[in-house]
Amino acid sequence: MSNAISKAKGFKKSKSGTYLSMATTAFGALSVAKQVKRARTEQDTLRLVDAAISAAAIVTGLAILYRELKRLGDDDVLLG
């Protein structure tokens, strides 16, 4: 039982956990796309700036997660 718990705690630092984090971060791009569309329709510059900053945060987050994925290499926690 304790082995399963320790593996679950290490999930965030595994390749699978990193892929999941990347997917959820990329999923936020849908929200940003909707925000951009709404801002353009309403010609709301402030909302457009907010969407651009959110998009930059998503890109930065994905870059950080990609770097972490490259660092993990072959020493994956869940693989043993």
C-alpha positions, 0 to 999 in steps of 0.5 A, a space after each residue: 500500500 505504501 508503495 502505491 501511495 509513494 508512486 501517487 505522490 510522485 505522479 506530478 514529477 513523472 512523464 505522465 503527470 507532466 503530459 497531463 499538466 501540459 494538456 490542461 494548460 493547453 486546454 486553457 487556450 480554448 478559453 483565451 480564444 473565446 475571450 479574443 473572439 468576444 473582445 474583437 466582436 465588442 471592440 474591447 481593447 482592455 479585454 483583448 490585452 487581457 487575452 494576450 497576456 493570458 495567451 503569453 502565460 499559457 505559452 510560457 507554462 507550456 515551455 516550462 513543462 516541456 523543459 521539465 519533460 526533457 529533464 525527466 528523461 529516462 528516470 521516470 518515477 512511475 516506471 520504477 
